[in-house]
Amino acid sequence: MPVTGADKSYLIIFTFIKPKNYQMNKPVKSILLIAGLILLGYGIYTLIAPEASISIGGMSLQAQDNINSYVTIGLGLMALTISLLGGRKT
């Protein structure tokens, strides 16, 4: 099966992105770990804290939009996963 031009460019890009003996640098792992923990903590905080609250007399209403919280938590988990699994050799 011949390799087409698109397949060659995909192979070239893939080799530059992740070589076979790739070992993630320790500072990069540390930065990803810290960023992941910060994003995860901030996402959980924004998930719990109400965005807007109104209190009229004895009644109190709170409104929340959690879409941004879910995205932040997902990015934090992704950064943690990359930092923990990124440097392992297969």
C-alpha positions in Angstrom: 0.0 0.0 0.0 1.7 3.3 -1.1 2.0 6.2 1.3 0.2 9.3 0.1 1.3 12.9 0.7 -1.2 13.4 3.5 0.0 10.3 5.2 3.6 11.4 5.0 2.8 14.8 6.5 0.9 13.1 9.3 3.9 10.8 10.0 6.3 13.7 10.0 4.1 15.8 12.4 3.6 12.8 14.7 7.4 12.2 14.9 8.1 15.8 15.8 5.3 15.8 18.5 6.3 12.5 20.3 9.5 10.8 19.5 10.0 7.2 20.6 12.3 7.9 23.5 10.5 11.0 24.7 11.0 11.9 28.4 9.2 14.9 29.8 11.4 17.4 31.5 11.0 17.6 35.3 10.2 21.4 35.3 7.4 20.8 32.7 5.9 18.0 34.8 6.1 20.3 37.9 4.4 23.2 36.1 1.7 20.9 34.7 1.1 19.4 38.2 0.8 22.8 39.9 -1.4 24.2 37.1 -3.6 21.1 37.3 -4.1 21.4 41.0 -4.8 25.2 40.8 -7.4 24.6 38.0 -9.0 21.7 39.8 -9.3 23.7 43.0 -10.6 26.8 41.3 -13.1 24.7 39.3 -14.4 23.1 42.5 -14.6 26.5 44.2 -16.6 28.0 41.3 -18.9 25.0 41.3 -19.7 25.4 44.9 -19.8 29.2 45.3 -23.0 30.8 43.9 -22.6 33.4 41.1 -25.5 35.6 42.1 -27.8 35.8 45.1 -30.8 37.9 45.8 -32.4 38.3 49.1 -35.9 39.9 49.4 -37.2 40.0 52.9 -37.1 36.4 54.3 -36.6 34.8 50.8 -33.2 34.2 49.3 -32.6 33.1 45.6 -29.3 31.9 44.2 -28.4 31.3 40.6 -25.5 29.3 39.2 -24.1 28.5 35.8 -21.7 25.5 36.1 -20.6 25.1 32.5 -17.3 27.1 33.1 -16.7 25.1 36.3 -16.9 21.8 34.5 -14.5 23.0 31.8 -12.0 24.3 34.4 -12.2 21.0 36.3 -11.8 19.0 33.1 -8.7 21.1 32.1 -7.3 20.6 35.6 -7.8 16.8 35.4 -6.2 16.7 32.0 -3.1 18.7 33.2 -2.8 16.4 36.2 -3.1 13.3 34.0 -0.5 14.6 31.5 1.9 15.5 34.3 1.6 12.1 36.0 1.6 9.9 32.9 3.6 12.1 30.5 7.1 11.1 31.6 6.6 7.3 31.7 8.3 5.1 29.1 6.3 2.5 27.3 
